[in-house]
Amino acid sequence: MDSPRVYPAVMTQQGSQHPDSLAPDTVVVAGGRPERTHDAPVNPPVVLSSTFFGQGEVEQGDRAYGRYANPSWDPFEETLGELETAQLPALVFASGLAAVAAALSLVPSGGTIVMPRHSYQGSLAVSQDLAARGAFTVRTVDIADTEAVKAQLEGADALWLESPTNPMLEVAEMRALAQAAHDAGALVIADNTFSTPLGQRPLESGVDVVVHSVTKYLAGHSDVVLGAVVTSDPDLRARLLTYRSLRGAIAGPFEVWLALRGLRTLALRIERSQATAMALARKLLEHPRVEAVRYPGLPGDPGHERAAAQMDGFGSIIAITVRGGAAAADAVVDALQLWLPATSLGGVESLIERRRRHVNEPETVPENLLRLSVGIENAKDLWADLDQALQKVQD
């Protein structure tokens, strides 16, 4: 039986051909704009169509059908690709986990992938599900231990990087690990959700494929569920596009339009939340009700030197362990009035949760660990709420 023909999405050329020298915080605003013609819209329109006009044989590059391409995807895909310094547009997916699954599809059948023991639990869950069905073997490692990771690369087909890790905020030596993986003949995939392209660009460190949960910082308003994959390799992109098209893991055009609108303020949101995260981390480090603080921006953090060397900022996620165990951590969350007790991260609002409330979270994550996603509220208000909640908790 012949394989279905899948056609690559149209790679449009936007009218606003801006210089290559623009800074990333300008690209988030200038990228993906419509052509500069008289009375043209400043923002790209939403195209709500499941199919497209066409006559004769479908040629490569034709849109043809809404499962292959949509004009509303193009501006976002082009802008994200540019931000990640890719040579090709990104591919947007229906969710972050759909993007993760697409990236994992690049691991050959019966192969081996090396993954951080602390990663986004969805990535771990889908990889373990695939492993249980015989798709491949998973080797988990402490991604911050470079030599230990290198030792696990022998015979591996892929290395999955996440740096900083979720939720432990360990920092991987990205360039060294990418080189070691390539030396071993392995593909390198990196989840860049926490840092965003404004914080680091894994392709510049030798990574082959970058994954994003667009739901988080890129869209930034906790109102869409989307994912994306970025690569500069045409063959890998074609395989990822085929995966998306055949499995129907496609995004709605309106959701992608919302994500592009959210992307316009990414630099401002990151600047604000990152500065607040640093201020809060310093205060939490001195709080008597806090056992430990993980934040790469703190000079005493185990990942600080690596993060300072390879990142353009330390991010907006803090992890703390609360004195008194899981019950105390839950009590802190219950006592908060401004911080929102909810999963996810990267929105304008500050979110907090005890990560081990999720049954699939690795057992090596402490029961009393709270993950804080710092938003853009006033820093003094956020601290006052945290402090009062912590003060109420007894051992």
N, C-alpha and C positions, 0 to 999 in steps of 0.2 A: 504494500500500500504506500502510495506516495505521501511524503510529509506535507502538511499544510504550508502554503506559501505565506510568509509574514513579511510585510514591507516596512522598512524603517520610517520613522516619523520624519516629516518634512523639517529640514533644518533651515528655518527662515533667516533672512538677514534683516535685522531691525533697521529702521530709518535713522535712528540717532547713533551714527557711527562715531563714538567718542574715542579719544586717544587711549592707547594701551597703558599709558602712564598714570591713569587715574588711580587714586587710593581706594582700597576696599570700601571705606565708609562713604565714598562718593558713588561707587558702583551700585551699592544697594539702592540708591536713589535714582541713578541715571540709567541703569540697565533695563533692557526689555521694553523700552518705550516705542510707541508706533512711529511710523515715518513722519518727518517734519514737512507736511504739505498743508496748504491753506485749509483751515477749518477742520483739520484732522483732530481727533481726540488726543488729549495728553496721556490718558491712560488706555491700555489695551482693552477692548471690549470682551464681554463674556459671549462665547459662541455656544449656544445650546442646540446642538444638532447631533443626531446619532449616525447620520450618513452624509455623504458629500457627492455632488454631481460628478459624473464620469462616464465616458463612452469608450468603447473598445477595450483592449486588454489593459488590465491594471499594471502600471509600470512602477518600478522602484521609485519611491519618493512620493507617490500618490497618497493622498489621505484615505480615500475610498470609504473607510468605515470608522466609526467612533471608537472602536476598540484598538485601532492602530495609532490614531493621532487625533489631536484636536487643536485648533489654533490658540485656544486659551491656555494650553500647556506651554507653548513655545516661549513666551517672555520669561516665565519663571525658570524653565529649564535652562535657557541661555544665560540668565543672570546668575543662577547658582553655579553653573559650569564655569563661568568667568570668575566668580568669587573663589572657587576651589582651584583656580589656575589650571583647569583642564583644557585640553585642545578640542573638546567636543561638548555639546550641551548635556546637561544632566538628564536623567529619566525620572519622572515623577510617578509615584505609586500610590495605591489606595490607602496605605498606612505605613508606618515605620516598620511594622513586622512583615508586611508584604515586601518591602525593600530588603529586609534582612533575609527573608526566604529566597528572594531572587539572588542575592549575593552568595548564599550558601549553595545554590544550585550550580555554582561554578566549581564546586569540589567534585572531582570525578567519582563515579559510582565505585564503592568499595575502597575509597581513599581514606585519608586521615587529615583531620584539621586540629590545629593547636589553638586553644581558646583560653582567655583569662578566666580563672575560677570565679572572679568577681566581674561580672558583666551585666548588662541589661538582662533582667531575668527572662524576658521574651526571647532574646537571642539564645540564651542557654536552653530554654525550654524547647524551642523548635529544633535546635541542633541535637538535643538529647532524644527528641521524638524521632527524628530522622535516623539517628544512630540505632535506636531500638528496632527500627524496621530494616536495618541492614544497609542503609544508604552509604554510611561512612562511619569511621571511628573518631571519637572525640578524645583528645588529650587536654586536660585542664592544667593550667600552670599559674604560678604567681607572676604576673606580667611585669612586676617591678624588679624581679630577679633576672637580669639579662642573661647570665650564664646558665641558669636553670632552663630558661626558655630555649636558648640555643641547643641545649642538650636534648630537648624534646623535638627538635626540628628534623632530625635524621629520619628519612623515609616519609616525611609529612608532605602533603600536597597543598596545604594552605595554612596560613597563620592569620588569626583574627586578632586585631588590636583594638583596644578601647583605652583611651588615655585622656583625662583621668577616668578611672573606672567608676562604675555605678554599683553600689553607693560608697565604696571604700575610698575613692579618690586617690588610688595609687597611680603613679605616673610611669609610663613605659618609656624606655630609651628608643624612640621610634625609628630613627634613622639606622641605628646599629642593628635593631631587630629586623628591619626590612631588608637590609643588606644580607644578614645571616640567612634569612628565609630564601632570598633569591639564590644565594650560594648553594642552598640545599635543594633548589628546584621547586620551591613552593610559591604559590600566589599569595599576595598580601592584601588583606581587606581591613579597613579601619572604620570604626563607628566614630564619627566626629560630631555627634549630637551635642555633647556637653560643651565643647569648645567653640563650635561654629567656625566657619571659614575666617571670621575676624580674629579668632584666637589662635588657630593653627591651620595649616593646609597640608594634610598628610601626603598628597601627591608629590609635594616638593621634597619630602623625606624618602621617596622611593616606593610609597604605597601604590598598589595597582588599582584598587577600587575603594571608594569612600561611600559610606552609608550614612543617611540622616533620617531621624524621625523629624519630619517637617512640622509635625504637631507641636514640637517644643519651641525652641528659640526662633527658628526661622519664621514661622507664622506668628507666634508670640502672643496670642490672645486667648488661648484655651478654647477655641471655637471651631477648629477643624481637626480632622484626623487624616494625616498624609505622610508619605515617606518619599525618599529620593535616593538614587544611586548615581555616582559620578565616576567616570574613568576617562583617560586619554587614549585608551586602546580601542581602536575601531572594532576589532574582533570581539573583545569582551563586551563592548556596548551592544553589538549586534546580538550576542547571545542573551544578554539581559533584556533587550527589547523583545526578542522572541519569547522569552519566559513571560514577560508582562502581557504580551498580546495573546498567547495561547492559553494562559491561565486566567485572563480577564482581571488582573490585579490593577485596574485602571482607576484613575482619580476622576472625580466629578469636576467639570470645568469651573463651576462657581467656587468650589473649595480651593482650587488652584488660584483663582483670581483673588480670593481672600488671603491666601498665603503670600502672594506677591505684594498685596497691600500691606500686610504685616511686615514683610521683608524691608519695606521702605524705612521703617524706624528701627531696624535691628541695631545699628551702631549706637543710637541714643539709648536704647533700652539696655544694651550690654554695658555701656559706659556707666550708666546710673547704677544698675544692679551689682556690677562688679565692684564698684567703689563702696557700696553699702555692705557687700559681703565681706570685704576686707575689714571694715570697721567693726562689724558684728563678730567676726572670727577673733579679733584681738580682745574684745570684751568677754566673749565666751571662754577664752583661754584662761581668764582670771576668775571666772565665776566659781564659787565654792560648791555649787550643785552639779558641776560638769566634770566628769572624769577625764575626758580627752576630746580634742578638737582635731579634725582633719580638714585642712584647707591649704592647697598648694602655695598660696600667697604668704603664709606664715614662715618666717625664716627657719623655725625649728621643725617644720613639717618634713617628713622623709622624702617627699617628692619635690621639695622647693627648688633645689639647684637645677634639676632636670627641667622643671616647668619654666624656670626663668630663662633657661638656655634655648628652649625650643617653642615657647608659646609667646604670644603677644598680649598676654593677660592671664589671670589666674581663674577666671570663671566666676560663676555666681551660685555655686553649690557648696554647701558646708555640711559636714557630717559630725555629729557630736554623740558621745555616749553619756548618759545621765546616771548619776549616782542613785543606787536603789533598784537597779534592774529594770525589767520590762514593765512592771507595774508603775514604777516611778516615771518612766518614759511616757507611758500612756496617760498618766495623770498630768504631765506637762502639756501634752497635746490637748487634753480635755479642758485645761484651764486657759488656753489662749483665746483671745477675743478678736484680734486683728488677723493673725496668721490663719490661713485656711487649712483645716485637716483634710487633705486630699492627696491622691497619687498624682503622678505626672510632674512636670517641671517646665521652666522656661517661659511661663506666661508673665504678664505684667503684675499679677498678684503673687504674694509670697505664700508658698505652700509648705506644709510640713507633714511628715508621717514617720511612724515607726516601721522600718522596712520589713522586719521579720513578721509583721502581721500577714504578709503574703506567704502562703504555704510553700511556694516554689523558690523562695529566696534561699541562697546557700546557707548552710548551717555555720559556716565560718563568719558570717555577718553577725555581730553581737546582737543579742536580744534587745538590748537597751539603746541601740543606735537609732538616732533620729536623723533623717535627711531633710535639710532645709534648702528649698529653692527660693532664693532671694529675688523679690520683685522690685518694683520701682516706687514703692511708697516712701514716705519720709523715714529716714534712717532712725531718728530719735523715737518715733512712734513704734517702729518695729522692735527696737531694743527694749523699750518700756514694757511692751507686751511679753516679750521673751523673759525678761527679768522677773516680772510679777508672777508668771507661770512657774518659773523655776523656784522662786522663793516659797511658793505654796507647797512644794513637794517635800515630804519627809522620808527619811530612810526607812 
